[in-house]
Amino acid sequence: MKNFWDGYPVIRRDLQHIQEIILDNVGQGEGELSQVIREYVGRGGKMLRPAFVLLAAYMKEPAGGRLVQSPAASVTGSRVSGRAIPDKIYRIAAAIEMLHMATLIHDDILDDASIRRGRQTLHRQIGPKAAVLIGDLLFSRCFSLVADCATMESARRLAGSVSHICAGEIKQAQRINPAALSERFYLHRVAEKTALLFLLSFHVGAHENGVNGSRLQVLRRVGYNVGMGFQIIDDLLDFTGSEQDLGKPVAGDLRQGVFTLPVIAALRRNGTELRELLEGDLADEKRREQAVTLIRQYGGFDYARDRAHVYTNRALRAIGKLPAGDVRDAIIDVTSRLLTRSS
């Protein structure tokens, strides 16, 4: 979780419990692969998706949008007492995080990525076959938890989200002629790959804890727009961040032939010179550096940042319709920080 949730001790403690649930489901045993899984789960990340499940659940009335935890709340093994939301919410949040982890493992295999979150990727560590099996295990345990805890509607929505994620990954894996790139195609891919899972996180957290009606629809809009802005910033940071902050090589998307919004925007302003570079071998460092220079020079970075602002502002306007309280304040704060993050 790094330090992202340090200002929210209730959420941080909840996320630690979610990590315990994940380990209970996939990290048991004394074998080498079980140890690898435990280490991988411990890498954490921001755990945004399960946190959004929790925040949406905390919107239940009559709590009035407040983060509530009894001073006597305690954790004993996998049991939690004194919490303001039911245990099934934590288990569903764990399922969402396991789904996300599985997609990361499979993404890294497809991209043959070497670094993730500053460490060696799983398939480089244990081999692609074993990594695929761990990803499959995470998928299966995700659906098992959802089947045990969630309503049929939430299970169907999760299955639909997996289909959309896979469709987005298939589109990203296809080599696209730079001349055929469009912002519309890119945004549709982002919606499938990222935004719909953010939307689902808000939806299931709220719905499974009895938050429905207009408040549920607002939370869905928040999730979608936060997800769109998040991925655009993520794609921008792939160019502008440092390898130390990102935990992976800079311009990795470009190296893989994946053309994101900064590239699309720059092509609109200077199609010929940049297109010629993109049509060549982008594994060549010099060619790649020249391309990055042109993308920056022709406003690709500024345009992507502006578009991320648009989605973030849409999310903030929607959040403003939620009841006042520290849950709403937390969602506002997190949404704003995601826009200005460096990793």
C-alpha positions in Angstrom: 0.0 0.0 0.0 3.1 2.2 0.1 2.1 5.4 2.0 -0.9 6.2 0.0 -3.5 5.5 2.7 -1.5 6.8 5.7 -4.0 9.7 6.2 -6.9 7.2 6.5 -6.1 4.7 9.3 -9.5 3.0 9.1 -9.1 2.3 5.3 -5.5 1.3 5.8 -6.4 -1.2 8.5 -9.3 -2.5 6.3 -6.9 -3.0 3.4 -4.5 -4.9 5.6 -7.4 -7.2 6.5 -8.2 -7.6 2.8 -4.6 -8.7 2.2 -5.0 -11.3 4.9 -8.1 -12.6 3.2 -6.2 -12.9 -0.1 -3.4 -14.8 1.6 -5.9 -17.1 3.3 -7.3 -17.9 -0.1 -4.2 -18.2 -2.3 -1.1 -18.2 0.0 -1.5 -21.3 2.1 1.1 -24.1 2.1 4.8 -24.4 2.5 5.9 -25.0 -1.1 8.0 -22.7 -3.2 5.0 -21.4 -5.2 3.0 -20.6 -2.0 6.0 -18.5 -0.8 6.1 -16.7 -4.1 2.4 -15.9 -3.9 2.8 -14.6 -0.4 5.6 -12.4 -1.5 3.7 -11.2 -4.5 0.6 -10.3 -2.5 2.8 -8.4 0.0 4.1 -6.1 -2.8 0.8 -4.3 -2.4 0.5 -1.2 -4.6 -2.1 1.4 -3.8 -4.9 -1.1 -3.6 -7.3 1.5 -5.1 -10.0 -0.9 -6.3 -10.6 -2.6 -2.9 -10.4 0.8 -1.2 -13.1 2.1 -3.5 -15.2 -1.0 -2.7 -14.9 0.0 1.0 -15.5 3.7 0.5 -18.6 3.0 -1.5 -19.9 0.6 1.2 -19.3 3.3 3.9 -21.8 5.5 2.1 -24.6 3.4 3.5 -27.2 5.3 5.5 -27.8 5.9 8.4 -24.0 6.3 8.7 -24.4 9.4 6.6 -21.2 9.0 4.7 -18.8 8.6 7.7 -15.9 6.3 8.2 -16.9 4.6 11.4 -14.9 2.1 13.5 -15.3 1.2 17.1 -12.4 2.1 19.3 -12.6 -1.6 20.4 -12.3 -3.0 16.9 -9.8 -5.8 16.7 -8.4 -8.3 14.3 -8.0 -11.9 15.4 -6.7 -14.2 12.6 -9.1 -13.6 9.7 -12.0 -12.4 11.9 -12.7 -8.7 12.4 -14.8 -7.3 15.1 -16.2 -3.8 15.7 -16.3 -2.8 12.0 -19.0 -0.7 10.5 -19.5 -2.7 7.3 -20.2 -6.5 7.0 -17.4 -9.0 6.5 -18.7 -9.9 3.0 -17.7 -6.5 1.8 -14.1 -7.2 2.7 -14.2 -10.5 0.9 -15.7 -9.0 -2.2 -13.0 -6.3 -2.1 -10.4 -9.0 -1.8 -11.9 -10.7 -4.9 -11.7 -7.5 -6.9 -8.0 -7.1 -5.9 -7.3 -10.7 -6.8 -8.8 -10.1 -10.2 -6.6 -7.0 -10.7 -3.5 -8.9 -9.6 -4.3 -11.7 -12.0 -4.6 -9.3 -14.9 -1.3 -7.7 -14.0 0.5 -11.1 -14.0 -1.0 -12.0 -17.4 -0.2 -8.5 -18.8 3.4 -8.8 -17.8 3.7 -12.2 -19.5 2.1 -10.8 -22.8 4.4 -7.8 -22.7 7.4 -9.8 -21.5 7.9 -7.0 -19.0 10.9 -7.4 -16.7 10.0 -5.0 -13.8 6.7 -4.4 -11.9 6.5 -2.1 -8.9 10.3 -1.9 -8.7 10.8 -5.7 -8.6 11.3 -8.5 -11.0 8.0 -9.6 -12.7 6.6 -12.9 -11.7 7.1 -14.7 -15.0 10.8 -13.6 -15.0 11.1 -14.9 -11.4 9.5 -18.3 -11.7 8.9 -18.8 -15.4 5.8 -18.0 -17.6 4.1 -21.4 -17.1 4.1 -21.1 -13.3 3.1 -17.4 -13.5 0.1 -18.2 -15.7 -1.0 -20.9 -13.2 -0.8 -18.4 -10.4 -2.8 -15.9 -12.4 -5.4 -18.6 -13.1 -5.5 -19.4 -9.4 -6.2 -15.8 -8.5 -9.0 -15.7 -11.1 -10.6 -18.9 -9.7 -10.4 -17.8 -6.1 -11.8 -14.4 -7.1 -14.9 -16.0 -8.6 -15.2 -18.4 -5.7 -15.3 -15.6 -3.2 -17.8 -13.7 -5.2 -20.0 -16.8 -5.5 -19.9 -17.3 -1.8 -20.5 -13.6 -0.8 -22.1 -11.5 -3.5 -25.5 -11.4 -5.1 -26.0 -12.9 -8.6 -26.2 -9.4 -10.0 -22.7 -8.6 -8.7 -21.3 -11.9 -9.9 -22.7 -11.2 -13.4 -21.2 -7.7 -13.4 -17.8 -9.1 -12.4 -18.0 -11.7 -15.2 -18.9 -8.9 -17.7 -16.0 -6.8 -16.5 -13.6 -9.7 -17.0 -14.9 -9.9 -20.6 -14.3 -6.2 -21.2 -10.8 -6.3 -19.7 -9.9 -9.2 -22.0 -11.3 -7.3 -25.0 -9.3 -4.3 -24.0 -6.1 -6.3 -23.8 -6.8 -8.0 -27.1 -7.1 -4.5 -28.7 -3.9 -3.4 -27.0 -2.0 -6.4 -28.2 -2.9 -5.8 -31.8 -0.3 -3.8 -33.8 -2.1 -0.7 -35.0 -0.9 1.3 -37.9 -0.1 4.8 -36.5 -2.2 6.3 -39.4 -5.3 4.5 -38.1 -5.0 5.7 -34.5 -7.9 7.7 -33.1 -8.6 9.2 -29.7 -12.0 7.5 -29.7 -10.4 4.1 -30.2 -8.0 4.8 -27.3 -10.7 6.0 -24.9 -12.8 2.9 -25.7 -9.8 0.7 -24.9 -9.2 2.6 -21.6 -12.9 2.2 -20.6 -12.6 -1.6 -21.2 -9.2 -2.0 -19.6 -9.4 0.2 -16.6 -12.5 2.4 -16.0 -15.1 -0.4 -15.9 -13.3 -2.2 -13.1 -13.2 1.1 -11.1 -16.9 1.5 -11.8 -17.5 -2.0 -10.7 -15.6 -1.5 -7.4 -17.8 1.5 -6.5 -20.9 -0.4 -7.6 -20.4 -3.6 -5.7 -19.3 -1.9 -2.6 -22.4 0.3 -2.5 -24.9 -2.2 -3.8 -23.8 -5.1 -1.6 -24.1 -2.9 1.5 -27.6 -1.6 0.6 -26.7 1.7 -1.1 -29.0 2.0 -4.1 -31.0 4.5 -6.1 -29.5 7.8 -7.1 -26.6 7.5 -4.7 -25.5 4.3 -6.4 -25.7 5.9 -9.8 -23.5 8.8 -8.6 -20.9 6.4 -7.3 -20.9 4.5 -10.6 -20.2 7.8 -12.4 -17.4 8.6 -10.0 -15.8 5.2 -10.5 -15.9 5.5 -14.3 -14.5 9.0 -14.5 -11.8 8.3 -11.9 -10.8 5.2 -13.8 -10.6 7.1 -17.1 -8.5 9.9 -15.6 -6.3 7.4 -13.7 -5.4 5.5 -16.9 -4.7 8.6 -18.9 -2.3 9.8 -16.2 -0.8 6.3 -16.0 -0.1 6.4 -19.8 1.4 9.9 -19.4 3.6 8.9 -16.6 5.0 6.1 -18.8 6.7 8.9 -20.7 7.3 11.6 -18.0 7.9 9.6 -14.8 11.2 8.2 -13.5 12.0 4.5 -13.5 12.5 4.8 -9.7 9.0 6.3 -9.2 7.3 4.1 -11.7 8.9 0.9 -10.7 9.3 -0.1 -14.4 11.2 1.2 -17.4 10.2 4.6 -18.9 8.4 4.6 -22.3 7.6 0.9 -21.9 4.4 1.3 -23.8 6.2 2.8 -26.8 8.8 0.1 -26.7 6.0 -2.5 -26.9 4.3 -0.6 -29.8 1.4 0.5 -27.7 0.3 4.0 -28.7 -1.5 5.9 -26.0 -3.1 9.4 -25.9 0.1 11.4 -25.8 1.2 9.8 -29.1 -2.3 10.2 -30.7 -2.4 13.9 -29.8 1.1 14.5 -31.1 0.4 12.7 -34.4 -2.5 15.1 -35.0 -0.1 18.0 -35.0 2.9 16.4 -36.7 1.8 13.3 -38.5 4.7 12.7 -41.0 7.9 12.8 -39.0 6.6 11.1 -35.9 4.7 8.5 -37.9 7.9 7.5 -39.7 9.6 6.9 -36.3 6.6 4.9 -34.9 6.6 2.7 -38.0 10.2 1.6 -37.3 11.8 -0.5 -34.6 10.9 1.1 -31.3 13.1 -1.3 -29.4 15.9 0.9 -30.8 16.7 3.4 -28.0 17.7 6.2 -30.2 14.6 6.0 -32.4 12.5 5.8 -29.2 14.1 8.9 -27.7 13.5 10.8 -30.9 9.9 9.8 -30.8 9.5 10.9 -27.2 11.1 14.3 -28.0 8.6 14.8 -30.8 5.6 13.7 -28.7 6.6 16.3 -26.0 7.4 19.0 -28.6 4.0 18.6 -30.4 1.9 18.9 -27.2 1.1 15.2 -26.6 1.9 15.4 -22.9 0.0 18.6 -22.3 -3.1 17.3 -24.2 -3.2 14.1 -22.2 -2.9 16.0 -19.0 -5.7 18.2 -20.0 -7.9 15.3 -20.9 -7.2 13.7 -17.5 -8.3 16.9 -15.9 -11.6 16.7 -17.7 -12.4 13.3 -16.4 -11.2 14.2 -12.9 -13.4 17.3 -12.8 -16.3 15.2 -14.0 -15.6 12.8 -11.1 -15.3 15.7 -8.6 -18.7 17.2 -9.8 -20.3 13.8 -9.2 -18.7 13.4 -5.8 -20.2 16.8 -4.8 -23.6 15.2 -5.1 -22.8 12.7 -2.3 -23.7 13.4 1.3 -21.2 15.6 3.2 -18.9 13.7 5.5 -15.5 12.2 5.8 -16.2 9.5 3.2 -17.0 12.1 0.6 -13.9 14.1 1.7 -11.7 11.0 1.4 -13.0 10.3 -2.2 -12.4 13.9 -3.2 -8.8 13.8 -1.7 -8.0 10.5 -3.4 -9.4 11.6 -6.8 -7.4 14.8 -6.7 -4.1 13.0 -5.6 -4.4 10.5 -8.4 -4.4 13.3 -10.9 -1.1 14.8 -9.6 0.7 11.6 -8.7 4.2 10.7 -9.8 3.8 6.9 -9.8 
